[in-house]
Amino acid sequence: MAKCLVVYASKYGSTKEVAQAIADGLGADIASAANDPDVRPYDLVVIGSPIYGGDYLEPVKDFLRANKPYLAKRKIAAFITAAAHWQRSPGLTGEEDELLFTQQEYADGLARLSGSDCVDCRGFGGRLIPQDLDDADRGMLEWFYHFLMHEPLQGFDLLDLPSAYRWGEELREVVGG
Ligand SMILES: Cc1cc2nc3c(=O)[nH]c(=O)nc-3n(C[C@H](O)[C@H](O)[C@H](O)COP(=O)(O)O)c2cc1C
């Protein structure tokens, strides 16, 4: 049976919950990217990051840089969590539109960053609870909502853990039971 590892970064916990659901569906071990897990015992490494300011969290980028030669010899899969409703919409044009990517584009980008053969990548809805945010994040998001979304900062909970679990099961099929 293929040995699988889910590696994630998460600032406020939602990506960790998605990572755990994927690991449960896949029958995988799970590790935080910040702990720089050893990927060598694994056949498949699933890498996950939330999107912050259009980018992936630093511990995931560090993990990918540090493990490039090992990951190149393994199968990988990638997932992201993000705010689905910040994606391109008919109401957004020009500069605003260029700042926003679809969840699938972000997930594809993470797979490319790994430099490895990706068996599948997936975007999941994340979660944002304004009262939990630290001052820097709240300030940044208040600005973002005001200038780009033209509305006050709003929380959301788009977590769909059953879908994440099912994706884990699908990955298990891809890597051969
Ligand atoms: C400061 C900040 C910046 C964010 N930037 C983006 C972004 O650029 N695009 C997006 O789709 N979602 C963005 N989000 C939403 C997060 O990706 C989403 O809330 C995610 O679930 C957070 O993951 P975590 O709970 O694991 O930290 C942002 C959230 C915060 C708090």
The ligand as an SDF file (V2000), in Angstrom:
LIG
                    3D

 31 33  0  0  0  0  0  0  0  0999 V2000
   -4.8210   38.5040    5.8850 C   0  0  0  0  0  0  0  0  0  0  0  0
   -5.5700   37.5700    4.9590 C   0  0  0  0  0  0  0  0  0  0  0  0
   -5.3480   37.6340    3.5990 C   0  0  0  0  0  0  0  0  0  0  0  0
   -6.0640   36.7910    2.7280 C   0  0  0  0  0  0  0  0  0  0  0  0
   -5.8370   36.8670    1.3850 N   0  0  0  0  0  0  0  0  0  0  0  0
   -6.5710   36.0910    0.5400 C   0  0  0  0  0  0  0  0  0  0  0  0
   -6.3790   36.1970   -0.8840 C   0  0  0  0  0  0  0  0  0  0  0  0
   -5.5390   36.9420   -1.3780 O   0  0  0  0  0  0  0  0  0  0  0  0
   -7.1900   35.4660   -1.6910 N   0  0  0  0  0  0  0  0  0  0  0  0
   -8.1370   34.6040   -1.1760 C   0  0  0  0  0  0  0  0  0  0  0  0
   -8.8450   33.9770   -1.9580 O   0  0  0  0  0  0  0  0  0  0  0  0
   -8.3110   34.4540    0.1730 N   0  0  0  0  0  0  0  0  0  0  0  0
   -7.5490   35.1780    1.0260 C   0  0  0  0  0  0  0  0  0  0  0  0
   -7.7320   35.0550    2.3780 N   0  0  0  0  0  0  0  0  0  0  0  0
   -8.6630   34.0470    2.8830 C   0  0  0  0  0  0  0  0  0  0  0  0
   -7.8990   32.8250    3.4140 C   0  0  0  0  0  0  0  0  0  0  0  0
   -7.2650   32.1340    2.3620 O   0  0  0  0  0  0  0  0  0  0  0  0
   -8.9050   31.8960    4.1290 C   0  0  0  0  0  0  0  0  0  0  0  0
   -9.4990   32.5960    5.1870 O   0  0  0  0  0  0  0  0  0  0  0  0
   -8.2140   30.6250    4.6350 C   0  0  0  0  0  0  0  0  0  0  0  0
   -9.2280   29.6840    4.9700 O   0  0  0  0  0  0  0  0  0  0  0  0
   -7.3360   30.8810    5.8700 C   0  0  0  0  0  0  0  0  0  0  0  0
   -6.6650   29.7000    6.2090 O   0  0  0  0  0  0  0  0  0  0  0  0
   -6.1820   29.3340    7.6960 P   0  0  0  0  0  0  0  0  0  0  0  0
   -7.3920   29.3780    8.6040 O   0  0  0  0  0  0  0  0  0  0  0  0
   -5.6260   27.9580    7.5540 O   0  0  0  0  0  0  0  0  0  0  0  0
   -5.1170   30.3310    8.0930 O   0  0  0  0  0  0  0  0  0  0  0  0
   -7.0220   35.8690    3.2570 C   0  0  0  0  0  0  0  0  0  0  0  0
   -7.2160   35.8100    4.6530 C   0  0  0  0  0  0  0  0  0  0  0  0
   -6.5110   36.6410    5.5030 C   0  0  0  0  0  0  0  0  0  0  0  0
   -6.7390   36.5450    6.9870 C   0  0  0  0  0  0  0  0  0  0  0  0
  1  2  1  0
  2  3  1  0
  2 30  2  0
  3  4  2  0
  4  5  1  0
  4 28  1  0
  5  6  2  0
  6  7  1  0
  6 13  1  0
  7  8  2  0
  7  9  1  0
  9 10  1  0
 10 11  2  0
 10 12  1  0
 12 13  2  0
 13 14  1  0
 14 15  1  0
 14 28  1  0
 15 16  1  0
 16 17  1  0
 16 18  1  0
 18 19  1  0
 18 20  1  0
 20 21  1  0
 20 22  1  0
 22 23  1  0
 23 24  1  0
 24 25  2  0
 24 26  1  0
 24 27  1  0
 28 29  2  0
 29 30  1  0
 30 31  1  0
M  END
$$$$
